[in-house]
């Protein structure tokens, strides 16, 4: 599924948040959405997910304008993984949270096929052992995997990930990004991920768009975008990119 964003503009009242933003996301790739706080990253995801409507421009999936799609049509195509939201769900079990991902495909009630797909999604995220545990009692890393499994159970063609590694330790950050990479590669789907860790983006993102003050500062491959010059403009810090143990690493000075 090809996602194309063409010259979108969004503002909260008189405050401009996104200005003339363009980007493309393709199957088989992880597109990293980077930028300092307040640069419009989460707002961009919410526009793609149809939660917010751009003031100008268009967002299309395989050439079809999402603004003309029903909510059900959109959720069959796009799966949204928010920042860890344990406080938003207190009583469901982990399995019940994953099963919610089947809602766009259900007319009346969940069937055996829906439960089978939910179980498979939990297996892919290695969380079947958590199925009967309450969601609000999971660790941050476990909860993030459950939310990922919920999106996978939707059987979508595009994953939107809002800081999927926030509040996770180094081990879980790597495990979550590897899980995203595996889904993208094996199922030939796309992913747009808001990422704060530049080195994590250099390791896992195939393409990158760097936002600065609501505009696209640079877009392209990770090596083309994540340069010391662009990092200095966007974040106001000095950095170096060096090859360490066989891969490019970003070191902040």
C-alpha positions, 0 to 999 in steps of 0.5 A: 500500500502506497501512502502519499502526503501532498502539501498538507497544512495544519494549525491549531487556531492561529498556531501553524503546526504543519506547513506544506508537508509532503512525504511518501511511505511504501510497502516493505519500508519503515519511514522514520518521522523525526524532529525536536519536540513541537515540530509536528510529528504526532500531529502528522500521525493523527492527520494520517490516521484521520483523527485530525483533518488538514486545512490544506493538501491531501493524504491518499492511500493507493490514490484514494483520499482518506478524507472520503473514507469511512472510519471502518474503511480507514481502520482496515488499512491503517493500524495505529499504535499510540504511545504507551497508554496503560492508564487508558485501559484498566480492566481488559486482559491482554488478549481482550486488548489484542482482540479489539484489533479485529473490530473493523472486521466484525459485523456483530460479535467476534468469531473463532477466526477473529480469536485465531488471528488475535492469538497469532498476533500475540504469538508473533509478538511473543506475548501469548503467556500474557493473555490472561493478565490485566493490561494495567498490570503489564510492564511498559515493554509488555504493554507496548507489545500488546498494542503492537499485536492489536494493530497486527490483528487488524491485518492492515497494510500500514502501521502508524507508531507514535514513539513505540520505544518511549519509556522502554529500556534499551533491551525492549527498545531493540526488541520492539523495533526488531518486531516492527522490522520483521512485520514490515519485511515478512508481510510487505506492509509499511510503517511510519514511526515517530522516533526520538532516538537518532541512533535507533532511527539510523539502525532501523529506519529505511527512510527518514523525514526530518521535521523542523518548525512544522516543515520538512527539513530533509527527506530521503534515506537515513544516511542522506537525512541524518547528517551532522549538518541537518542534526545541527539545524533541527536539534541545535547540537553537534554530532558525528556519524561513525561506522562502529562494529559494522554499522553507522552510529550517531554520536551526540557531542 
